[in-house]
Amino acid sequence: MIAAPVAVAVLWGAFATPDDASRSGKTVIATPGLLLLGAALVVYHLLSWDRVLWLLRH
């Protein structure tokens, strides 16, 4: 149960926008902010797919 949030935190920490002032400005894997936002939205919608389908049906 705790593995999923830890894995997400590690991934979120590894993929960061370079020179982000809200973080140290350093990153393991430089990733554009728009790409991070898009990835977060895709993951969110994949995890809530049943809800999305329900909304589309009603």
C-alpha positions as CSV (number, residue, x, y, z in Angstrom):
1,M,0.0,0.0,0.0
2,I,2.8,2.4,0.8
3,A,4.9,1.4,-2.3
4,A,2.7,3.3,-4.8
5,P,3.0,6.7,-3.2
6,V,6.8,6.2,-2.6
7,A,7.2,5.2,-6.3
8,V,5.3,8.3,-7.4
9,A,7.4,10.5,-5.2
10,V,10.6,9.1,-6.5
11,L,9.5,9.5,-10.1
12,W,8.3,13.1,-9.4
13,G,11.6,13.9,-7.8
14,A,13.7,12.4,-10.7
15,F,11.8,14.2,-13.5
16,A,11.9,17.9,-12.9
17,T,12.0,21.1,-14.9
18,P,15.5,22.6,-14.9
19,D,16.1,25.8,-12.9
20,D,12.8,25.3,-11.0
21,A,13.0,27.8,-8.2
22,S,10.5,25.9,-6.1
23,R,12.9,23.1,-6.0
24,S,16.7,23.2,-5.7
25,G,16.9,24.0,-9.4
26,K,18.7,20.7,-9.9
27,T,17.2,17.6,-11.5
28,V,18.2,14.0,-12.4
29,I,16.2,14.0,-15.6
30,A,15.5,17.4,-17.2
31,T,11.9,17.5,-18.3
32,P,9.9,20.4,-19.7
33,G,7.2,21.6,-17.5
34,L,4.4,21.1,-20.1
35,L,5.5,17.5,-20.5
36,L,5.3,17.0,-16.7
37,L,1.9,18.5,-16.6
38,G,0.7,16.3,-19.5
39,A,2.1,13.2,-17.9
40,A,0.4,14.0,-14.6
41,L,-2.9,14.5,-16.4
42,V,-2.6,11.3,-18.3
43,V,-1.8,9.3,-15.2
44,Y,-4.7,10.9,-13.3
45,H,-7.2,10.0,-16.1
46,L,-5.9,6.5,-16.4
47,L,-6.3,5.9,-12.7
48,S,-9.9,7.4,-12.8
49,W,-10.9,5.8,-16.1
50,D,-14.0,4.2,-14.6
51,R,-15.2,7.6,-13.4
52,V,-14.5,9.2,-16.8
53,L,-16.6,6.4,-18.5
54,W,-19.4,6.9,-16.0
55,L,-19.4,10.7,-16.7
56,L,-19.5,10.1,-20.4
57,R,-22.4,7.7,-20.1
58,H,-24.6,10.1,-18.1
